[in-house]
Amino acid sequence: MDLLLLALLVALAVWTGRKLKRFVASRSAARHWRSTPGSSADNPIVLRSGKQMDQAIAAVRCQCGGRVLSLGETPRLGLRVARGRCVECERDVDLYFVMPNLVN
């Protein structure tokens, strides 16, 4: 009986350790994503042309590391917002751009 209880406690400790590791990794990825240019309206990517916007959308990666497929663009309060969806985790991703030399 004591060995069974010990095995159960070890399994619970391993499971908790793995969950904690995943949680810390996801928090780190989210923190990194928030500091990335284009991730918020407060920190948009500054562009000189529309072609750069297409290149930036193709180069962006989701928090999980997956590729983001573009779903379309829309203007919003002086910004261009590109909507996208991650092909790995299916998370919706908004990318914010500003083109100071062009009228939105």
BELRA-V28727 format. One line per field, one symbol per residue. phi: phi as a letter, one per 30 degrees, with the letter a starting at -180 (. if undefined). psi: psi as a letter, one per 30 degrees, with the letter a starting at -180 (. if undefined). A space follows every 50 residues. Layout:
phi=???
psi=???
This chain:
phi=.dddddddddddddddddddddddddddddddddddejdbddbdddccad ddddddddddbdedjddccdckbadahiccccdbbddcciddbcccbbbd dcdd
psi=eeeeeeeeeeeeeeeeeeeeeeeeeeeeeeeeeffkkfflffilkklflf eeeeeeeffkklefflkkkkfllkkjhglkkkklkkfefgkkkkkklkjf flk.
